[in-house]
């Protein structure tokens, strides 16, 4: 039974990934406004109904890869040793993700540019980041033994995520001069310095 469930989940994930990749490719080639859900489904070799089983719209399909990366980051942070400070655990979780995934593909930069151009994609992306920020702050509070109402976990989560967004924007603008990892480390180092 577990083998069947595992196979079914792998097939679902493969379908999600195929739809995401088709959505990204078509959006980059033709512009998001010119891409239809039907075209994405056709390019992925599935029906329109199958598309609807996985994504509410083309924007969700485009953002799927980004959402998976932040989910992996959250899991990696939770799995870090308890004796690490939250900031250290966040940085090491991020480094582990870079080690696992490698330097982002140019497609990732294209996705970020796409999000900035289209309010419908940007809106969904910002909503997802806000949800992730809340969940990350909850995990930081748990790690640090702080009450859920404490401001520090949210400040740490916001500072960390803002640093990543700033570094990513810098990497996109400088493309391809330096690695994203090097720019992220530079920004996180600066964020960790006292302001006064």
Secondary structure, DSSP 8 states (H G I E B T S, - for coil): -HHHHHHHHHHHHHHHHHHHHHHHHHHHHH-GGG--HHHHHHHHT--HHHHHHH-SSHHHHHHHHHHHHHHHHHHHHHTS-TTS-HHHHHHHHHHHHHHHH-S--HHHHHHHHHHHH-HHHHHHHHHHHHHHHHHHHHHHHHHHT--TT-SHHHHHHHHHHHHHHHHHHHHHHHTTSS-HHHHHHHHHHHHHS---
